[in-house]
Amino acid sequence: MSKSQNPEDFYTKLKSQLLDTTLWPTEYLYKFIVLSDQKKIAEIEAIFNHLGAVIQTKESSNGKYTSVSINVRMKNPDAVIEKYKEVAEKIEGVISL
């Protein structure tokens, strides 16, 4: 989501696209980028704890940022969007891809 885009417009469009292109429940891949701060990475991981998520992290070449990929089974588009909002609300400076 770009910084200039209204978050609610983004989520409405995402929900529509997910409904049109995916059979639910399904495996969904979240991708986030954060500063390479173990506390922030642990907070993201905690949000997806107890969901059976497969979480992978990868530091950027200069070590300043870390990519966090989370593959998890989600029941519907609303559940997907709820997690995006939770991450954005709890983790300062996170970029959702």
Helices and strands as residue ranges (DSSP letters): H 7-21, E 26-35, H 38-47, E 54-59, E 65-74, H 77-90, E 95-96
